[in-house]
Amino acid sequence: MTTEKRRIGFKVPHTFVILFLLAFLAAVATWVLPPGQYNYERVEVNGVMRNLVVPGSYHHIEATAANKAGVVSFFSSFHKGLIAAAEVVMLIFLVNGAFGLVIKTGSFNALLGSLMKRFRHSDKILIAVLFIVFGLGSSFFGMLNEYNGFYPIFVGLAVALGYDPIVGMAIVAMGAYTGFAAAIMNPFTIVVAQSIAGIPLYHHTGMRIAIFVIFNALAIAYLLRYASKIKADPSASVMDLSDLTIDLGDTDKDSLQNHPMTGKHKLILTVVLFTLIWIIYGSIKEGWGSIQLTGVFILMGIAATLIDGWSPDKIATEFINGSKTVVFGAMVTGIARATLVILQEGKIIDTIINGMVTQLDGLPPILAANGMLIIQNLFNFVIPSGSGQAATTIPILAPIGDLLGVSREVVVLAFQFGDGFSNMLWPTCGIVVACGLSGVPYQKWLRFFAPLFGIMLIVQFIIISFAVIAGI
């Protein structure tokens, strides 16, 4: 896919430039903002012990207890960020190395060829259906990491069907994160937040079903409009195939259509399918994390190559080649963490939280509720964990809501929206992992998604305002 038109207008800076500037701003903040912290208490929430903030306990601490970011500590933060994100960085390297083995067997291209021939006249329906399937998994079970193995598959499928890699990534990432944010009963956000706020679990489920439908319809319409536009005019794509940082093998349409599906290919694809099912089961039932997921993917890659008759030396060589292609994505994930490292060492995260929360004092209910939504979006940059953000912010905002006439259900709704949708925006959140696994540069994703995020934010303001007026 080539770009023939010269694009005019604002150019999104390189991902590393964005991350460097964010880290620099954090470093400056350590010299401007006073260090401080809240007191925390251990409380059991749905059978899990969590550290919850004690409302009203914010206090300044001695400057000597905090680390103001100097020149050396600022530049060292990138190293520390990579160490802090090591588990996820290794996941990107190892999963792509393992999946690269499957691609080299030819089974992946055989699958793409079959899917392309089968769905070439109903690809829009396929996109919408799969988008909803990923969304439902996230909405009901909080699934996100469980989808990591699907990114290369759907990027390849999108390219084979005549779209760009963004479309393939968006089917999985936007489907999953939209379902996660507009969830019906997400156990990692809604259940935790409602429990901390002291309201009945799954309260107002009908409202959440309507919200799920609204945001999924909006996101699907946006994605299909983009897909139709670039199919009609490939130069309208926000990225070229030359920008792709993973190897999909031969994705030429004619080659894929003529790619034979052999018995070996079918057996290898069966192993891949079993692996994905095994990972989903292990994540939901056994509590697996990134480390276990990575181990299963490595096992999948080795099994695929043994079926194809490879030697041990060839397996090792091609595994390294597959890992090489995602150096950029893996580095982005670690470097993005540098900002959080600086804020944590400077002891100013709680200072930032307290400063934002105090801005709500005296506001009328609708403005206060929408202010909470904005605050939760900002919180998600520095606390990129749904349950962690709930444990930090709900104990503070729920009592404030009581005083300002904002119901605790609306407080939870503002948290749900603010925590969820910005996961697709902030570089400190999971979207950089999705970009790394998809081979899509973060700045390209940002260019695609930022307009939709703005539209979604407006819809969130409307829903929050309606909820306050309706007395929900």
N, C-alpha and C positions, 0 to 999 in steps of 0.2 A: 504494500500500500504506500503510495507516494503522495507527497503534498505538492500540488501544482500552484495553488493560490498563495500569494504572500499574505500572511496574517497581519492585520493592523490592530493596534491597541495595546493594552497592558500585557506585558509578558511576565508570567509567574517566574520568580527567581529559581535557580537551581535548588534542589532539596537541601544540599549541604549549606548553602547560603542562608536559607530560612532557619535551619537548625542552629547555625552559628549565631545569628542575630538574636534568636530566642534565648540562647544560653548567655549571650552578652547582656541582654536586658535583665536576666535573672541575677547575673553577677553585680550589675549596677544596683539592683534592688537590695542586695545584702549590705550595701553601704548607706542606703537611704532609709530603709525601714528598720525599726527597732526589733530585735529578736524577742520572741515571746512564745507561749504555748498554753494550751488548755490542759486541765487535769483529765485523766481518763479513768474509767472504772470497768472492771471485768463483769460482764453481765451475760447470762445465758439467753440466747435468742434462738428459739426453735431447736433446742438441743445442741447449739454451737456456742461456745464461749467467745464473746467479741469484746473488744475495747471500745466502749462508748464514751463520747465526750460528755463531761459534766457541764451542763449549761451555766453560763455566767462565771466560769472558772478561769477565763483567759487572764494571763498575767505576764508582765514583762520579765525577762530573765537577764542575768548579767551578760554584758557584751563579751566577756572572756569565755563564756560557754558556747559562743557561736563562732563560725568561721567566715569572716568577710573574704570574698573572693578576690585574691590578688592576681597578678599576672600568671604566676606559676600554677596556682590552684585552679584558675580559670581554664588554662589549656590542659591541665591534668584531668579536668572533669570529663573530658571526652573518653579518656582511658577508663576512668571510673564508671562512666555510663555504660561502656561496653561490658565491663565486668558485672555491673548490676543487672544488665539485660542478657547475661551469658546464656541462660536457659533458652530464651527465645531466639537469640542469635544462632545458637547451635541447632535449634530446630529448623531454621531456614536453610542452613548449610546442609544438614544431613537429610532432610526430607527431599530437597531438590536433587541432592546427589543420588538418593535412592530412586526417585521418580525418573531421573535421567537414565537410569539403567533400563527401566521399562520402555522408555521412548526408543532407546537404541535397539531394542529387540524388534521394533517394527509393529508391535501389537497396538500401540497407541494410535499410529497413523491408520492402521487397519480399522480400528474402532471409529475414528473420525470419518473415514471414508464411508463406512456403513451408515453412521448417523447423518452425514450430509445428504446421502442419497435418500434416506428415509424421510427426513424432515425438511427438505429443501423447499417444499411448497407450504409448510405449516410451521415455519421457524418462529414466527411471532407468537403463536399459541404456545409453542414449546418454551420460549423465554418466560412468558407470563406464568405458566404452570410451575416451572422449576423455581422461579422467584418465590412464589407462594409456598412451595414445599419447604424451602430453606427458612422462610419466615416463620412458618408454623413450628418448626423444630426449635427455633430460638424463642418464640413466644411462650411455648408451653414448658420447655425443658432448659431454656437458657443456653442452648447450644451455640458455640462460636468456634472454639478451637477444634471441635470435632469435624469441622468442615475443611480443615487445612489441606487435606489430600485432594479436594475437589478443584482447587484453583487452576492448576495446570490443565486439567481435563477440560474445564469450561472455557479457558482462554483459547485452547486449541480448537475447540468446537466452534467458538465464535468466529475465529479467523477462517476456519474451513467453510463456514456458512456465508462468508463475504463481509463480515463485520471486522471491527478492530479488537485488540486485546481488552480494551476498557469494557466492552459489552460483556465479554466472558467473565471478567473479574466482578463486574457489577451484579450479574445474576446471583453469584454466591455472596459477595460481601454486602451489597446493598440489600439483597433479600434477607440475609441473616440479621444485619444490624437494624434494619427497619422493623423486622419482627421482634427483635430484642427490645427496641425502644418503645414501640407501640404494642407492648406485650399484653396478653390477656391474663396470664398467671406465671410470669417469669419468677422462678424460685430465688434467683440471685439478686433481684431488684425489688419487685413488688412485695414478695413475701417478707423479705428482710425489713424493708422500709415500713410496711404496715405493722409488723410485729413491734418494731422500735417505737412507732408512733402511737401504739396502743389502740389500733382500730381493728375490726374483724378482718380476718384473712379473706381475700378474694371479694372484698366489698365492692359493689358497683361493677360487677363483671360485665353486665350488659353494656355499660358505658365503654368499657375497655374493648369489647368486641367491635363496637362502632368505630372506635379510634383505630383499631387494627385495620379495618376495612378502608377507612379514609386514607391513611398514610400509605398502605400498600397500593391502593388504586393510584394515588398521586405519584409514587415512585415508579410503578410499572409504566404509567403513561409517559413519564419523563424519559425513561430508558428506551421505550419503544419509539418515541419521537426521535431520539438521538440515533437509534439504530437505523431507522428508515432514512434519516438524513444522510448518514455516511454511506449507506448502501447505494443511494442515488448519486452521491458525490463523495467518493473516498477522500478527497482533499479537505472535507469538512471535519475529519477526525481530529481529535486533540492530540493524537500520537501516531507516529509511523511505526511500521513493523521494525524498522531499524532501531527504534527506542527500546524494544523489548529486550529484557536482560536475561531471559531464560531460553533454552533451546527446545523448540517444539518439533524439531525434525523437519521433514519436507511437508510444508503446508500448502503446496501448489494444488489448486482444485482438481485439475486433470489427473495429477499423480495420485491424489487421494482417492478419487473415484475409481481408479484402476488398480488400487492397492488390494491384493488378494487377502482374504481372511483365512489363514491356515488353521490346522488343528492346534498347533503350538500357540498361535495367537489367542485362540479361544481359551486354552488352558491358562495362559498367563493372565488374561483379562478376568478369568474366574478367580484367580489368586488376588488380583487387585480389588475386585468386588468384595471378596471375603474379608480382605484387610480393612476396607472402609467400614463394613458392618461390625467387625471386631472392635475397631477403634471407637465407634459410636457406643457400642455396648459397654466397653471398658470405661469410657468416660462417664456414662450415666450410672452404671451399676457398681463399678469398682473404684470410682473416683480418680481415674487416671489423670495425670497432668502431661505437660509437654515431653517430659523425659520418657514416659512409657509410650506415648504416641510415636516419638522418634524411633524407639527401639523396634516397634512393630513395622514401621515403614522400611527400616533397614532390612528386616527379615523379608519383607515383600520384595524388595529389589533384588536381593540375593536369590530368592526362590525363582523369580522371573528369569534371571540370567541362567540359572542352572537348567531350567526347563528348555531354554534356547540353546544349551550346549556350550556355554562359555567356559573359558579357562579361568582359574583364580587371578592370574595376572591381568587379564582383560577386564575382569570385574573391578579390580582395584583401580586400574587406569581410567575406566569410564566413570567410576564413582567420583574420582577427583575432578574429572572434566565437568560433570554435572554440578558439583559444588562450586566450581570456579565462576559459573555464570551468575551466581546470586551474591557475589561479594558486595555489590552496591546495596542491595536490599538489606542484607544482614548488617552492614555498616550503618545504614540509616537507622535501623531499630536501636542499635546501641548508642549512637551519637545523640539521638533524640532524648535519651535518658539523662544526658549530661545536665539539661536544664533542671530536672528534678533533683539530681545530686547536689547542685549548687544551692537550690532552695532549701533542701533538707539540712545541709551542712551549715547554712546561714541561719537556721532556726527561724525562718520567716514564713513558712507555709501557714501556720496558725495565725500569724499576724495578718496575712493577706485575707484569710477566711474571716477573722474577726472584723477587719476593716470593711469588708463588703457587707457583712450581715448588719452592722450598725447603720448602714445607709437606708435600711428599711423602716427605721423608727418614724412613726407618725404618718406613714403613707396610708391612703385609703385602701380598702381590701383588694380592689382590682389591680391597682398599681403595685401593691405589696406582693400579690401572688405572681404577677408577671416579673417583678423584680427578683423573686425567688427563682423563677425559671432562668433568668439571665445569670444569676449567681451560680446555679447548679451547672450551667454550661461552662462557666469559668472554672468552677471547682474541678470539673472533669479533666482539665488540663493538668492540674497538679495532683489529683487523686484518681488515676485512671483505673479504678476498680469499682464495680457497681456496689458490691457489699461493703467495701471499705468507705466509699463515699457516703453510703447510707448511714453507717456507724458514726461518721464524723459530722454530717450535716443535719440529719433528721432530729437528733436530740437538741440541736440549737434552734432550728427553724420551726419545729412543732410548737414549742411554747410561745415563740414570737408570733406565730400565726394565731394562736389563741387570743393574744392581746390585740391583734390588728383586725380580727374578724375574718381570718382565712381558715377554713376548716382543715383538719389534719389530712383528710382525703385529698384536698387540693394541694397541700404541701407535698404529699407523696406523689401526686401526678406531676407536679413541677420537677421533683427529683427524677422521676421516671423519664420524662422528656429530656431534661438537661443532661442526665447521665448517658442516655442512650444514643441520641442522634449525633451528638458531637464526637462519639467514638469513630465516626466516619470522617471527621474533620481534623482533630488535633493530632499532631505527629507523635505525641506521647502515648497515644492509645493504640488499639489493636489494628487500626487500618494500615499502619506501616508494615505489620507482619503480612497482611493480605497483599499489599503491594510487592513485598519481597518474594512471596510465594508465586505471585502472578507474573512477575517480571515487569511490572508497571511502575515507572518512576513516580514518586509521591507527588511531585509538582504537576504531573500530567493528570493524576487522579484529582488533585485539588481543582484544576481548571475545569474538569468535567463536573465535579460534585458541588462546588461552592454555590452555583446558582440555585440548585435544588435545595441546599441547606437553607438558603435565605427564604425560599418559598415555604419550606417546612416550618421554619421558625415563626413566620407570620401565622400559619395555621395553628401552631401551638399557642400563640398569644390569644387567638380567637377562642380556642377550646378552653383555655384556662379562664378567660374572662367569662365565658358562658357558664362554666362550672361555678364560679363565684356568684354570678347573678342568680343561677338556678338553686343556690343553696346546697350544692352537693358536698 
